[in-house]
Amino acid sequence: MRTLIVSSALWLSVVGCFLAPATAEAAAKHYLLVRGVEEADGVKSGVTAELGEMFVAELKKHPELIVLADADALAAAQKQHNLPALEVALRVLAAGGRLDDPKPGKQYRVLDRFVRLAVFGNTLPQKTLAIGGDGDGEMKVEIGRQADVEKEGKALTLDCAKVAVTQAVNMTVQKLNLQGKTIKAKK
């Protein structure tokens, strides 16, 4: 009996591996070509490389999106499946923070960081603005006098960025899912 259960589980996992790509492809509604991360004029976040990785990872969490690496892959994919294509970019609108002295009666300083982001998406090949979403994150942490402010600040900025990227991508996906649907107002 034990052999039967183990062999059945093994068979189901093997079959599941072959079916998973087909179901992922069937759930997809849009192709995305990621153009990267840019910073607004005067903004220096210091984490653009990490933001790019977070952005692509967050986009890949959504089964309705197929994230492609380059235009050639997009052209080949569109020949197979006629899905709409978007070119998306992440823009850092604001980033910064401050270090506050300890409050009276406290011994720890307060390190504050924030990040504000926006996703912009253009249709391909028309290049008309089609979609967008924004997100922001702010966090504070108490640090001691001996703490490395730069190291702690970068880690805190990355935590804020993760929250902001998740918000921006979720808002973008929600807007994509609402396209073409009529929304009735409640009376």
C-alpha positions in Angstrom: 0.0 0.0 0.0 2.8 2.4 0.9 4.5 1.7 -2.5 1.2 2.5 -4.3 0.9 5.9 -2.4 4.5 6.9 -3.1 4.3 5.9 -6.8 1.0 7.7 -7.2 2.5 10.9 -5.6 5.5 10.6 -7.9 3.3 10.1 -11.0 1.2 13.2 -10.1 4.3 15.3 -9.6 5.7 14.3 -12.9 2.4 15.0 -14.7 2.2 18.3 -12.8 5.6 19.4 -14.2 4.4 18.9 -17.8 1.0 20.6 -17.2 2.3 23.6 -15.3 3.8 25.5 -18.3 0.6 25.0 -20.3 -1.6 26.4 -17.5 0.7 29.3 -16.9 0.7 30.2 -20.6 -3.1 29.9 -20.6 -3.5 32.3 -17.6 -1.4 35.0 -19.2 -3.1 38.1 -20.6 -0.1 40.4 -21.4 3.5 40.2 -22.4 5.8 42.7 -20.6 9.1 44.0 -21.9 10.9 45.5 -18.9 13.0 48.6 -19.8 14.6 49.0 -16.4 14.7 51.6 -13.6 15.2 55.3 -14.0 15.4 58.1 -11.5 13.7 61.4 -11.7 15.8 64.6 -12.1 17.6 65.3 -8.8 16.8 62.0 -7.2 19.6 59.7 -6.1 18.3 56.6 -4.4 21.5 54.5 -4.6 19.6 51.3 -5.1 18.6 51.3 -8.8 20.2 47.9 -9.5 18.4 46.3 -6.6 15.2 48.0 -7.6 15.4 46.5 -11.1 15.8 43.0 -9.6 12.8 43.5 -7.2 10.7 44.9 -10.0 11.2 41.9 -12.3 10.7 39.5 -9.4 7.5 41.1 -8.4 6.2 41.2 -12.0 6.9 37.4 -12.3 4.7 36.7 -9.3 1.6 37.5 -11.3 0.4 34.6 -13.6 -1.4 37.0 -15.9 1.9 38.6 -17.0 4.7 37.0 -19.0 7.9 39.0 -18.5 10.3 38.8 -21.4 14.0 39.8 -21.6 14.2 41.5 -25.0 12.4 42.6 -28.1 13.4 39.4 -30.0 11.8 37.2 -27.4 8.7 39.4 -27.5 8.4 39.1 -31.3 8.8 35.3 -31.2 6.2 35.0 -28.3 3.7 37.1 -30.1 3.9 34.9 -33.2 2.8 32.0 -31.0 0.2 33.7 -29.0 -1.6 36.9 -29.9 -1.5 38.7 -26.6 -1.1 42.4 -26.1 2.4 43.6 -25.3 3.5 46.4 -23.0 6.8 48.0 -22.4 7.2 48.9 -18.7 9.6 51.0 -16.7 10.0 51.8 -13.0 10.7 55.4 -12.1 12.0 56.5 -8.7 10.1 59.7 -8.1 11.6 60.5 -4.6 14.0 58.9 -2.2 15.6 60.1 0.9 15.6 60.2 4.7 17.1 61.7 7.8 18.7 60.9 11.1 17.0 62.4 14.1 18.7 62.8 17.5 17.3 60.8 20.4 14.1 62.1 21.9 14.4 63.3 25.5 14.7 60.3 27.8 15.7 57.9 25.0 19.2 56.7 24.0 18.7 55.7 20.4 18.7 57.9 17.3 15.9 57.5 14.8 16.8 56.7 11.2 14.1 57.5 8.7 14.0 56.4 5.0 11.4 56.7 2.2 11.0 55.8 -1.4 8.3 56.8 -3.9 8.0 54.9 -7.2 5.8 54.8 -10.3 5.4 52.1 -13.0 4.8 53.4 -16.5 3.7 51.2 -19.3 3.4 51.8 -23.1 1.7 49.7 -25.6 3.8 48.0 -28.2 4.3 48.7 -31.0 2.3 52.0 -30.8 4.2 53.4 -27.8 1.1 55.1 -26.3 0.9 55.4 -22.5 -1.4 52.6 -21.4 -0.9 51.9 -17.8 0.7 53.0 -14.6 0.8 52.4 -10.9 2.5 54.0 -8.0 3.7 53.0 -4.6 5.6 54.4 -1.6 7.2 53.1 1.5 8.6 54.8 4.6 10.2 53.2 7.6 11.9 54.3 10.8 14.3 52.4 12.9 16.1 53.2 16.2 19.9 52.8 16.0 22.7 53.2 18.5 25.5 55.6 18.5 28.0 53.0 17.1 25.8 51.9 14.3 26.9 52.4 10.7 24.4 54.9 9.4 25.2 54.4 5.7 24.8 50.6 6.0 21.7 50.7 8.1 20.3 53.4 5.8 20.8 51.3 2.6 19.1 48.3 4.2 16.2 50.4 5.4 15.9 52.0 1.9 15.7 48.5 0.3 13.0 47.5 2.8 11.0 50.6 1.8 11.6 49.9 -1.9 10.3 46.4 -1.6 7.0 47.7 -0.1 6.8 50.4 -2.8 7.5 48.1 -5.7 4.9 45.6 -4.5 2.3 48.4 -4.2 3.1 49.8 -7.6 3.1 46.4 -9.4 -0.2 45.4 -7.7 -1.8 48.6 -8.7 -0.6 48.2 -12.3 -1.9 44.6 -12.5 -5.2 45.6 -11.0 -5.6 48.3 -13.7 -4.6 45.8 -16.4 -7.3 43.4 -15.1 -9.9 46.1 -15.2 -9.2 47.1 -18.8 -12.2 46.4 -21.0 -14.6 45.8 -18.1 -17.4 48.1 -17.3 -17.8 49.1 -13.7 -21.2 49.9 -12.4 -21.5 52.6 -9.7 -23.6 51.8 -6.7 -26.7 54.0 -6.1 
